[in-house]
Amino acid sequence: MTENEISYIVRKCVFNLYNQLGPGLLESVYQKINFNTSNILDNIKRVVNNL
């Protein structure tokens, strides 16, 4: 898996979160969300290992 592919997965996760919350919130609201990055990294590792 290339760096571009991994970057795409991470960006997709971030955009999905943004789309669920909607636009127009203050940055502090987004910062306070418990966004567990370890889940993203685990998912990326799973995808890479399944290739």
C-alpha positions as CSV (number, residue, x, y, z in Angstrom):
1,M,0.0,0.0,0.0
2,T,1.4,3.4,-1.0
3,E,1.6,6.5,1.1
4,N,-1.1,8.0,-1.1
5,E,-3.5,5.1,-0.4
6,I,-2.9,5.4,3.3
7,S,-3.4,9.1,3.2
8,Y,-6.7,8.6,1.3
9,I,-8.0,6.3,4.1
10,V,-7.1,8.8,6.8
11,R,-8.7,11.7,5.0
12,K,-11.8,9.6,4.3
13,C,-12.1,9.0,8.1
14,V,-11.7,12.7,8.9
15,F,-14.2,13.8,6.2
16,N,-16.8,11.2,7.4
17,L,-16.5,12.7,10.9
18,Y,-16.9,16.2,9.5
19,N,-19.9,15.1,7.4
20,Q,-21.6,13.5,10.4
21,L,-21.2,16.6,12.6
22,G,-22.0,19.1,9.8
23,P,-20.3,22.4,8.8
24,G,-20.2,25.6,10.8
25,L,-19.1,24.3,14.2
26,L,-16.3,26.0,16.0
27,E,-12.9,24.4,15.8
28,S,-12.9,23.8,19.5
29,V,-16.0,21.6,19.1
30,Y,-14.1,19.4,16.6
31,Q,-11.1,19.3,18.9
32,K,-13.1,18.1,21.9
33,I,-14.5,15.1,20.1
34,N,-13.0,11.9,21.3
35,F,-11.5,10.9,17.9
36,N,-9.6,7.7,18.7
37,T,-6.7,7.7,16.2
38,S,-5.7,4.2,17.3
39,N,-8.9,2.9,15.7
40,I,-7.9,4.5,12.4
41,L,-4.4,3.1,12.6
42,D,-5.7,-0.4,13.4
43,N,-8.0,-0.2,10.4
44,I,-5.1,0.8,8.2
45,K,-3.0,-2.0,9.5
46,R,-5.8,-4.5,8.8
47,V,-6.2,-3.2,5.2
48,V,-2.5,-3.4,4.6
49,N,-2.2,-6.9,6.0
50,N,-5.1,-8.1,3.8
51,L,-3.4,-7.0,0.6
